Amino acid sequence: MPRLLNGLIRLPTARLSRRVMFWIFLSVVVIEGIILVPSYHMRRTQLLHQLLEISKARVSLLMKMVDPEASDQTVLYRMTNLLDDQTVVGVVLLSGGGEIIGFHGEKPEYTSYQGKDPEGFMQLSRDGTRYEAGCAGNTRASNYTLVLRHDATSVKIELRAYVNRIAWLVLIISLVVTTGAWLALGPIVVTPIIRLRDDLVRAGEAIENDEKTPRFHAAGVDRKDELGEVITAFNQMYLRIRAAISERKRAEFDLQTSLEKVEAYSNALKEELEKGRKMQNNFLPCDLINKPGWKIEAFFKPARQVAGDFYDVFDLPGNKLGIVVADVCDKGVGAALFMALFRSLIRIFSGQPMLNGLDCRLISNGSGDTDGACDINPLQAVRYTNDYIAKNHGELAMFATLFFGVLDLTEGRLSYINGGHDPLFVLSRAGAIKTQLSHTGPAVGIAEGSEFIVGHTRLGPGDIFFGYTDGVFEARNTDDQLFSKERLLSLFPGDAVSAATLIQRIKHQVSHHTGSADQFDDITMVALQRDGNQYISEH
């Protein structure tokens, strides 16, 4: 019972309930109003007809009392008796031909309707207080017609009371119908909708706060109408949303677990790559060798944590210096592993004139000038490295463009092999290109037994040997434009060029060109300059 009362109390506060009650009430009022209009006219006609019938009866009685031989004026005088009860306030007597004989009391307005049948004449004044109607009045000798003017105030009062009774009746009926509809619609429509609204609010809060499924009022409702279909759809929708949320949580958990595994693997991989980077940096000369009369500068910037580019400067017997600038094909870990292999092989083979019975033959430089003491080191190092890589790792198709030179520190004589590498340069003190050290053989590691020729040049006082990899002139900016070889060559000329200033100048220009663009390839540069006051042997 309290629950029912609580529901009834809540009904008037529901917007839907108020709207439904308003339209029901308005509809009943309109219907009753439509019925009232013809009822009002019928009641008015009935009352006026009663008034006229009474007057006709009195006229008939008075006419019977008139002497048959009486004059028209006597008849008119006799009709003044109609004015005694104050119901008839005016009378007009007309002859059988329709001519006015005379009148008593208030003069009727019939005169404006002459030409019409007076017996059929009826008229109610605008204010509803006067009613005029025609009737026959016949004696045994003559026929008369009378137009009677009645006081219709009583009819007006009766009609007003009638309208008030009907209005109160309409109001009572409307209230009864509205209240009945309200009481019927409450438990059938409004209360279930209010409860469904509350269930929707609870469902939203449970989903938003990730709470357990609340107890819904709609869960226990079993209806076979449209509202029942809405409640069923709500229950199914909530279950589907809950299932989707549970599935999403499982997916998020699995994703989080996967991300943690990937992150752990990524961190481990980063650690391994960092170790690889440190190991690779350890392969590079930590401190460039300082030789009397020579200045050596280098720059190395990998595109990734580990690189395929490398350079090397190391001592050789007989006051000689080994110089290596190389670029292993591909990038990343694989190239870095082969970089280490190439570096180790070059170092090993450059110090051994014989290996497993292989003869280190001297190859002509094309001018008939051979010098075994200078040619053995570069030739055997490159040839043995090439054959080892091609024979033992040929299926991996890994190779390197490699420059290896042996510099006689005393005389400035440089014997070299350029295995498929971009031309290196010997520059004057002013930055002019004196010698271009072009290819003297193919890339190292492509095919076993490849032939390499030893080239020769000399570095005079102030001359600079400049080596680099293709990462310098292939550096790209955000518009995908290359730094270019032409721009690199344009940076060579300058006053009193030194190895250090040349490296810094090129590094600055490349960095300015690339800007915020990602580095695509490893960048390596080596510059070696002979002191300008050193004596050069002619032999």
KEBA-20280 format. One record per residue (C-alpha): residue in one letter; x, y, z. Coordinates in Angstrom, 2 decimals, always signed. Each point is the difference from the previous one (the first is absolute). Example, Ala and Ser with C-alpha at 12.3 -4.5 7.8 and 13.67 -1.06 7.14 Angstrom:
BEGIN
  drenkol     east    north       up
        A   +12.30    -4.50    +7.80
        S    +1.37    +3.44    -0.66
***
This chain:
BEGIN
  drenkol     east    north       up
        M    +0.00    +0.00    +0.00
        P    +2.68    +2.58    +0.86
        R    +1.76    -0.87    -3.24
        L    -3.26    +0.61    -1.93
        L    -0.56    +3.32    +1.77
        N    +3.57    +1.04    -0.70
        G    -0.51    -0.80    -3.67
        L    -3.24    +2.02    -0.11
        I    +1.71    +2.96    +1.66
        R    +2.78    -0.08    -2.59
        L    -2.41    -0.10    -2.94
        P    -0.95    +3.72    -0.04
        T    +3.68    +0.94    +0.08
        A    +0.74    -2.01    -3.14
        R    +0.05    +2.18    -3.11
        L    -1.48    -2.76    -2.13
        S    -2.85    -0.51    +2.49
        R    -0.80    +3.71    +0.11
        R    +0.01    +0.20    -3.77
        V    -2.27    -3.02    -0.42
        M    -2.47    +1.31    +2.64
        F    -0.06    +3.44    -1.59
        W    -0.87    -1.31    -3.45
        I    -2.63    -2.40    +1.35
        F    -1.63    +2.81    +2.01
        L    +0.13    +2.36    -2.98
        S    -1.46    -2.64    -2.32
        V    -2.95    -0.69    +2.30
        V    -0.68    +3.73    +0.39
        V    +0.05    +0.51    -3.77
        I    -2.33    -2.95    -0.60
        E    -2.47    +1.20    +2.64
        G    +0.22    +3.50    -1.41
        I    -0.88    -1.27    -3.46
        I    -3.04    -1.78    +1.50
        L    -0.99    +3.08    +2.04
        V    -0.46    +2.38    -2.96
        P    -2.89    -1.82    -1.69
        S    -1.46    -0.85    +3.41
        Y    -0.06    +3.71    +0.87
        H    -1.81    +0.89    -3.23
        M    -2.53    -2.77    +0.46
        R    -0.69    +1.10    +3.58
        R    -0.46    +3.64    -1.06
        T    -2.37    -0.98    -2.80
        Q    -1.96    -2.17    +2.44
        L    -0.40    +2.80    +2.56
        L    -1.00    +2.59    -2.61
        H    -2.49    -2.42    -1.53
        Q    -1.55    -0.54    +3.46
        L    -0.28    +3.77    +0.42
        L    -1.70    +0.34    -3.38
        E    -2.43    -2.88    +0.64
        I    -1.20    +1.65    +3.22
        S    -0.55    +3.27    -1.84
        K    -1.88    -1.79    -2.83
        A    -2.30    -1.65    +2.52
        R    -0.81    +3.36    +1.62
        V    -0.61    +1.60    -3.42
        S    -2.37    -2.81    -0.94
        L    -1.90    +0.42    +3.28
        L    -0.31    +3.78    -0.42
        M    -1.19    -0.33    -3.59
        K    -2.84    -2.28    +1.12
        M    -1.09    +2.68    +2.46
        V    -0.25    +2.72    -2.71
        D    -3.47    +0.79    -1.44
        P    -0.17    -1.13    -3.62
        E    -1.31    +3.39    -1.01
        A    +2.72    +1.91    +1.93
        S    +2.11    +2.54    -1.85
        D    +3.76    -0.30    -0.62
        Q    +0.72    +2.51    +2.74
        T    -2.10    -1.98    +2.46
        V    +2.00    -3.11    -0.88
        L    +3.23    +1.96    +0.43
        Y    -1.21    +1.26    +3.35
        R    -0.89    -3.51    +1.10
        M    +3.57    -1.13    -0.87
        T    +1.37    +2.39    +2.61
        N    -0.87    -2.70    +2.54
        L    +3.08    -1.86    -1.30
        L    +2.17    +2.61    +1.69
        D    -1.33    -0.76    +3.49
        D    +2.46    -2.78    +0.99
        Q    +3.01    +2.04    -1.25
        T    +1.10    -2.96    -2.19
        V    -1.29    +1.72    -3.11
        V    +1.26    +3.60    -0.03
        G    -1.24    +1.01    -3.42
        V    -2.62    -1.02    -2.60
        V    -0.71    +0.98    -3.62
        L    -3.37    -0.86    -1.55
        L    -0.07    -0.55    -3.75
        S    -2.99    -0.45    -2.25
        G    -0.40    -3.05    -2.15
        G    +1.59    +1.98    -2.82
        G    +3.09    +0.65    +2.08
        E    -0.72    +3.65    +0.74
        I    +0.86    +1.28    +3.46
        I    -3.13    +0.89    +1.95
        G    +1.88    +1.17    +3.11
        F    +2.19    -0.99    +2.89
        H    +0.25    +0.16    +3.77
        G    +3.10    -0.01    +2.27
        E    +3.44    -0.24    -1.54
        K    -0.22    +0.15    -3.71
        P    +1.38    -3.17    -1.62
        E    +2.55    +0.34    -2.75
        Y    -2.14    -1.96    -2.41
        T    -0.44    +3.06    -2.13
        S    +3.46    -0.62    -1.48
        Y    -1.18    -3.43    -1.11
        Q    -3.11    +1.01    -1.87
        G    -0.68    -2.03    -3.04
        K    +0.72    -3.19    +1.85
        D    -2.51    -2.39    +1.53
        P    -0.50    +1.32    +3.55
        E    -1.00    -3.39    +1.32
        G    +3.41    -1.41    -0.90
        F    +1.84    +2.96    +1.45
        M    +2.23    -0.59    +3.07
        Q    +2.86    +2.19    +1.19
        L    +2.18    +0.18    +3.12
        S    +1.75    +3.27    +0.85
        R    +3.74    +0.15    +0.17
        D    +0.09    +0.38    +3.77
        G    -2.38    -2.96    +0.35
        T    -2.64    +1.93    +2.05
        R    -2.72    +0.42    -2.68
        Y    -1.66    -2.67    -2.13
        E    -2.42    +0.80    -2.79
        A    -2.24    -2.54    -1.72
        G    -3.14    +0.02    -2.13
        C    -3.18    -1.96    +0.63
        A    -3.58    -0.17    -1.44
        G    -2.94    +1.53    +1.82
        N    -3.41    -0.77    -1.61
        T    -3.49    +0.98    +1.05
        R    -3.22    -1.46    -1.42
        A    -0.29    +2.97    -2.29
        S    +3.61    +1.07    -0.80
        N    +3.57    -1.35    -0.27
        Y    +2.84    +1.84    +1.70
        T    +3.74    -0.48    +0.43
        L    +1.90    +1.12    +3.10
        V    +3.72    +0.66    +0.47
        L    +0.81    -0.40    +3.70
        R    +3.08    +1.49    +1.67
        H    +0.98    -2.13    +3.00
        D    +2.27    +0.70    +2.97
        A    +2.62    -2.80    -0.45
        T    +2.03    +0.87    +3.11
        S    -1.18    -3.14    +1.75
        V    +1.11    -2.06    -3.00
        K    +3.40    +1.65    +0.08
        I    +0.35    -0.72    +3.74
        E    -1.06    -3.59    -0.52
        L    +2.50    -0.43    -2.88
        R    +2.81    +1.43    +2.14
        A    -0.83    -2.42    +2.81
        Y    -0.18    -2.80    -2.57
        V    +3.47    +0.87    -1.33
        N    +1.41    +0.15    +3.53
        R    -1.45    -3.43    +0.80
        I    +1.44    -1.44    -3.20
        A    +3.40    +1.67    +0.60
        W    +0.25    -1.45    +3.50
        L    -1.06    -3.34    -1.36
        V    +2.70    +0.20    -2.74
        L    +2.61    +0.93    +2.59
        I    -1.00    -2.86    +2.31
        I    -0.03    -2.51    -2.89
        S    +3.39    +1.26    -1.24
        L    +1.52    -0.29    +3.46
        V    -1.44    -3.47    +0.50
        V    +1.19    -1.20    -3.41
        T    +3.44    +1.60    +0.45
        T    +0.41    -1.43    +3.49
        G    -1.09    -3.42    -1.19
        A    +2.40    +0.14    -2.94
        W    +2.74    +1.22    +2.31
        L    -0.59    -2.86    +2.45
        A    -0.13    -2.47    -2.88
        L    +3.03    +1.32    -1.92
        G    +2.12    +0.32    +3.14
        P    +0.67    -3.68    +0.66
        I    -0.38    -0.97    -3.67
        V    +2.24    +2.59    -1.71
        V    +1.38    +2.83    +2.10
        T    +1.37    -1.95    +2.98
        P    +1.78    -2.59    -2.22
        I    +1.52    +2.83    -2.04
        I    +1.19    +1.79    +3.15
        R    +1.52    -3.23    +1.28
        L    +1.61    -0.65    -3.38
        R    +1.47    +3.50    +0.15
        D    +1.39    -0.74    +3.48
        D    +1.43    -3.28    -1.32
        L    +1.71    +1.87    -2.84
        V    +1.56    +2.42    +2.51
        R    +1.22    -2.92    +2.16
        A    +1.36    -1.80    -3.06
        G    +1.92    +3.11    -1.12
        E    +1.47    +0.51    +3.47
        A    +0.97    -3.68    +0.27
        I    +1.73    +0.10    -3.38
        E    +1.69    +3.35    +0.68
        N    +1.27    -1.05    +3.45
        D    +0.75    -3.58    -1.06
        E    -2.31    -1.39    +2.70
        K    -1.87    -3.29    +0.20
        T    -3.31    -0.35    -1.81
        P    -2.68    +1.70    +2.17
        R    -3.47    -1.43    +0.64
        F    -2.31    +1.37    -2.69
        H    -3.75    +0.46    +0.46
        A    -0.48    -0.94    -3.63
        A    +1.61    -3.42    +0.55
        G    -3.17    -1.43    +1.52
        V    -2.46    +1.53    -2.51
        D    -1.69    -2.36    -2.44
        R    -2.17    +1.93    -2.45
        K    -1.18    -0.91    -3.48
        D    -0.53    +3.55    -1.27
        E    +2.30    +2.62    -1.55
        L    +1.23    +1.20    +3.39
        G    +0.92    -3.57    +0.84
        E    +2.01    -0.16    -3.23
        V    +1.84    +3.20    +1.04
        I    +0.79    -1.47    +3.44
        T    +1.23    -3.25    -1.58
        A    +2.15    +1.96    -2.44
        F    +1.47    +1.96    +2.94
        N    +0.90    -3.18    +1.90
        Q    +1.60    -1.53    -3.09
        M    +1.86    +3.23    -0.80
        Y    +1.45    +0.19    +3.52
        L    +1.12    -3.63    -0.12
        R    +1.67    +0.59    -3.38
        I    +1.72    +3.13    +1.29
        R    +1.19    -1.89    +3.08
        A    +1.28    -2.83    -2.18
        A    +1.78    +2.49    -2.29
        I    +1.58    +1.74    +3.00
        S    +1.17    -3.33    +1.42
        E    +1.44    -0.93    -3.38
        R    +1.67    +3.40    -0.24
        K    +1.52    -0.46    +3.47
        R    +1.34    -3.40    -0.98
        A    +1.40    +1.49    -3.19
        E    +1.52    +2.90    +1.96
        F    +1.53    -2.42    +2.48
        D    +1.40    -2.15    -2.79
        L    +1.22    +3.12    -1.78
        Q    +1.59    +1.32    +3.18
        T    +1.69    -3.36    +0.57
        S    +1.20    +0.00    -3.60
        L    +1.20    +3.59    +0.31
        E    +1.89    -0.85    +3.17
        K    +1.61    -2.95    -1.76
        V    +0.79    +2.13    -3.04
        E    +1.34    +2.76    +2.24
        A    +2.13    -2.49    +1.91
        Y    +1.24    -1.49    -3.27
        S    +0.55    +3.50    -1.40
        N    +1.96    +1.04    +3.08
        A    +2.07    -3.17    -0.21
        L    +0.56    +0.62    -3.69
        K    +0.98    +3.59    +0.71
        E    +2.45    -1.21    +2.62
        E    +1.45    -2.47    -2.46
        L    +0.19    +2.63    -2.71
        E    +1.60    +2.41    +2.45
        K    +2.56    -2.68    +0.82
        G    +0.49    -0.50    -3.72
        R    +0.44    +3.74    -0.48
        K    +2.59    +0.16    +2.75
        M    +1.80    -3.02    -1.44
        Q    -0.08    +1.50    -3.47
        N    +1.29    +3.34    +1.30
        N    +2.74    -1.98    +1.67
        F    +0.99    -1.33    -3.43
        L    +0.49    +3.56    -1.20
        P    +3.20    +1.78    +0.99
        C    -0.67    +1.46    +3.46
        D    +2.88    +2.45    -0.26
        L    +1.28    +0.75    -3.46
        I    +3.67    -0.73    -0.32
        N    +2.19    +3.07    +0.32
        K    +2.94    -0.30    -2.34
        P    +2.73    +2.59    -0.25
        G    -0.67    +2.24    -2.98
        W    -3.58    -1.26    -0.52
        K    -3.45    +1.06    +1.22
        I    -2.92    -2.41    -0.10
        E    -3.70    +0.92    +0.45
        A    -3.13    -2.17    -0.33
        F    -3.77    +0.23    +0.34
        F    -2.41    -2.90    +0.36
        K    -3.80    +0.18    +0.42
        P    -2.04    -3.21    -0.35
        A    -3.59    +0.15    -1.33
        R    -1.00    -2.62    +2.57
        Q    +1.45    -1.30    +3.25
        V    +2.37    -2.22    -1.95
        A    +1.43    +0.77    -3.42
        G    +1.51    -1.54    -3.13
        D    +2.45    +2.88    -0.62
        F    +3.38    -0.05    +1.63
        Y    +3.42    +1.56    -0.19
        D    +3.29    -1.17    +1.45
        V    +3.48    +1.41    +0.47
        F    +2.70    -2.36    +1.32
        D    +3.77    -0.44    +0.07
        L    +1.83    -2.26    -2.43
        P    +3.66    -1.10    +0.05
        G    +2.58    +2.27    -1.63
        N    -1.42    +3.36    +1.25
        K    -3.15    -0.50    -2.05
        L    -3.62    +0.74    +0.78
        G    -3.04    -2.02    -1.08
        I    -3.07    +2.06    -1.01
        V    -3.43    -1.59    -0.60
        V    -3.28    +1.64    -1.06
        A    -2.78    -2.49    -0.74
        D    -3.76    -0.29    -0.39
        V    -1.57    -3.44    +0.49
        C    -3.17    -0.57    -2.02
        D    -3.34    +0.23    +1.86
        K    -0.47    +1.51    +3.44
        G    -0.60    -1.03    +3.57
        V    +1.21    -3.04    +1.92
        G    +0.95    -2.14    -3.01
        A    +2.12    +2.74    -1.52
        A    +1.59    +0.69    +3.41
        L    +1.01    -3.65    +0.40
        F    +1.63    -0.05    -3.42
        M    +1.61    +3.36    +0.74
        A    +1.77    -1.64    +2.95
        L    +0.98    -2.94    -2.20
        F    +1.39    +2.22    -2.78
        R    +1.94    +2.10    +2.49
        S    +1.54    -3.02    +1.68
        L    +0.92    -1.69    -3.28
        I    +1.62    +3.18    -1.40
        R    +2.08    +0.40    +3.15
        I    +1.05    -3.63    +0.07
        F    +0.81    -0.38    -3.66
        S    +1.77    +3.34    -0.35
        G    +2.74    -1.23    +2.37
        Q    +0.57    -3.44    -1.57
        P    +1.85    -0.43    -3.31
        M    -1.03    -3.72    -0.24
        L    -3.13    -1.84    +1.15
        N    -0.51    -3.76    -0.35
        G    +2.51    -0.17    -2.85
        L    -1.70    +2.75    -2.12
        D    +2.47    +1.97    -2.05
        C    -0.35    +3.80    +0.22
        R    +0.77    +0.98    -3.58
        L    +0.75    +3.56    -0.93
        I    -2.35    +1.70    -2.43
        S    +1.07    +2.74    -2.34
        N    -1.47    +3.42    +0.45
        G    -0.06    +0.46    -3.76
        S    +3.19    +2.03    -0.26
        G    +2.54    -2.82    +0.41
        D    +0.93    +1.28    +3.46
        T    -0.25    -2.66    +2.67
        D    +1.12    +0.19    +3.52
        G    -0.44    -3.22    +1.97
        A    +0.65    +1.59    +3.35
        C    -2.90    +2.46    -0.46
        D    -2.37    -2.19    -1.99
        I    +0.02    -3.20    +2.06
        N    -2.03    +1.32    +2.94
        P    -3.01    +1.51    -1.85
        L    -0.09    -2.69    -2.66
        Q    +0.10    -3.04    +2.26
        A    -2.34    +1.54    +2.56
        V    -2.71    +0.82    -2.54
        R    +0.42    -3.14    -2.09
        Y    -0.05    -2.40    +2.96
        T    -2.95    +1.84    +1.58
        N    -1.91    -0.17    -3.28
        D    +0.65    -3.71    -0.46
        Y    -0.91    -0.84    +3.61
        I    -3.30    +1.88    -0.11
        A    -1.01    -1.33    -3.43
        K    +0.95    -3.59    +0.86
        N    -1.46    -0.26    +3.51
        H    -2.90    +2.47    -0.12
        G    -0.84    +0.29    -3.68
        E    -3.57    -1.31    +0.49
        L    -0.76    +3.08    +2.12
        A    +0.97    +2.32    -2.86
        M    +1.76    +2.35    +2.41
        F    +2.76    +2.22    -1.34
        A    +1.65    +3.32    +0.67
        T    +1.27    +2.90    -2.03
        L    +3.40    +0.41    +1.57
        F    +3.00    +2.28    -0.25
        F    +3.19    -1.31    +1.56
        G    +3.22    +1.97    -0.18
        V    +3.48    -0.40    +1.44
        L    +1.71    +3.33    +0.67
        D    +3.73    +0.32    +0.28
        L    +0.25    +2.61    +2.73
        T    +3.58    +0.85    -0.91
        E    -0.42    +0.67    -3.70
        G    -3.74    +0.73    -0.22
        R    -0.44    -2.80    -2.52
        L    -3.50    -1.55    +0.01
        S    -0.67    -3.43    -1.52
        Y    -3.68    -0.82    -0.10
        I    -2.77    -2.20    -1.35
        N    -3.44    +1.48    -0.61
        G    -2.43    -2.91    -0.08
        G    -3.16    +1.51    -1.49
        H    +0.00    +2.98    +2.37
        D    -0.85    +3.56    -1.03
        P    +3.15    +1.90    -1.10
        L    +2.05    +1.41    +2.86
        F    +2.11    +3.12    -0.37
        V    +3.41    +1.45    +0.67
        L    -0.40    +3.77    +0.46
        S    +2.50    +2.79    +0.01
        R    +0.36    +2.36    +2.93
        A    -2.40    +2.37    -1.81
        G    -2.60    -2.73    -0.46
        A    +0.62    -0.65    -3.69
        I    -0.34    -3.64    -1.13
        K    +3.48    -1.32    -0.86
        T    -0.84    -3.68    -0.39
        Q    -3.22    -1.98    -0.24
        L    +0.38    -3.50    +1.38
        S    -2.48    -1.88    -2.21
        H    -0.88    -3.70    -0.19
        T    +2.84    -2.51    -0.34
        G    -2.23    -3.06    +0.38
        P    -3.51    -1.20    +0.73
        A    -1.79    +0.08    +3.34
        V    +1.57    -2.38    +2.51
        G    -1.77    -3.31    +0.69
        I    -2.07    -0.32    -3.20
        A    +1.99    -2.71    -1.80
        E    +2.93    -2.18    +0.99
        G    +3.19    +0.64    -2.01
        S    -0.88    +3.59    -0.93
        E    +2.96    +2.01    -1.31
        F    +1.09    +3.20    +1.74
        I    +2.61    +2.51    -1.17
        V    +2.14    +2.00    +2.37
        G    -0.03    +3.73    -0.66
        H    +2.70    +2.48    +1.12
        T    +0.11    +3.66    +0.88
        R    +1.96    +2.38    +2.23
        L    -1.04    +2.54    +2.60
        G    +2.14    +3.11    -0.04
        P    +0.40    +2.57    +2.80
        G    -3.45    +1.33    +1.00
        D    -1.83    -2.54    -2.19
        I    -3.15    -1.62    +1.41
        F    -1.27    -3.51    -0.58
        F    -3.82    +0.07    +0.24
        G    -2.09    -3.19    +0.21
        Y    -3.76    -0.29    +0.46
        T    -3.01    -2.27    -0.56
        D    -3.09    +0.59    -2.12
        G    -2.01    +1.01    +3.09
        V    +1.56    +3.48    -0.37
        F    -1.27    +0.99    -3.44
        E    -3.21    -2.14    +0.26
        A    -1.16    +1.79    +3.16
        R    -3.62    +1.13    -0.55
        N    -1.99    +2.91    +1.35
        T    -3.73    +0.12    +0.81
        D    -0.75    +0.65    -3.71
        D    +1.88    -3.22    -0.92
        Q    +2.78    +1.97    -1.73
        L    +3.54    -1.44    +0.00
        F    +3.00    +1.88    +1.32
        S    +1.71    -1.05    -3.30
        K    +3.61    -0.58    -1.08
        E    +0.16    +3.38    -1.65
        R    -0.72    +1.77    +3.28
        L    +2.58    -2.17    +1.77
        L    +2.69    +0.91    -2.54
        S    -0.90    +3.68    +0.32
        L    +1.00    -0.09    +3.68
        F    +3.62    -1.01    -0.67
        P    +1.50    +3.37    -1.08
        G    +0.94    +2.40    +2.76
        D    +2.84    +2.00    +1.51
        A    +2.45    -2.06    +2.09
        V    -2.18    -3.10    +0.02
        S    +0.83    -2.50    +2.77
        A    -1.27    -3.50    +0.67
        A    -1.98    +1.20    +3.00
        T    -1.60    +3.02    -1.72
        L    -0.90    -2.09    -3.06
        I    -1.80    -2.62    +2.13
        Q    -1.80    +2.67    +2.04
        R    -1.04    +1.96    -3.08
        I    -1.52    -3.04    -1.73
        K    -1.66    -1.25    +3.20
        H    -1.61    +3.39    +0.61
        Q    -1.31    +0.30    -3.56
        V    -1.43    -3.53    -0.01
        S    -1.71    +0.61    +3.34
        H    -1.42    +3.31    -1.25
        H    -1.29    -1.71    -3.15
        T    -1.75    -2.92    +1.73
        G    -1.53    +2.11    +2.77
        S    -2.68    -2.02    +1.82
        A    -0.11    -2.78    -2.60
        D    +0.83    -3.51    +1.16
        Q    +3.49    -1.21    -0.89
        F    -0.25    -2.57    -2.77
        D    +3.56    -1.34    -0.23
        D    +3.17    -0.17    +2.09
        I    +2.37    +2.95    -0.41
        T    +3.77    -0.53    +0.19
        M    +2.87    +2.40    -0.79
        V    +3.78    -0.32    +0.48
        A    +2.53    +2.77    -0.70
        L    +3.79    -0.43    +0.29
        Q    +2.29    +2.99    -0.58
        R    +3.77    +0.15    -0.36
        D    +1.85    +2.74    +1.80
        G    +0.83    +2.83    -2.39
        N    +3.75    +0.17    +0.97
        Q    +0.81    -3.68    -0.41
        Y    +2.59    -1.07    -2.57
        I    -1.12    -2.33    -2.78
        S    +2.39    -2.61    -1.30
        E    +0.21    -0.35    -3.72
        H    +0.77    -3.70    +0.20
***
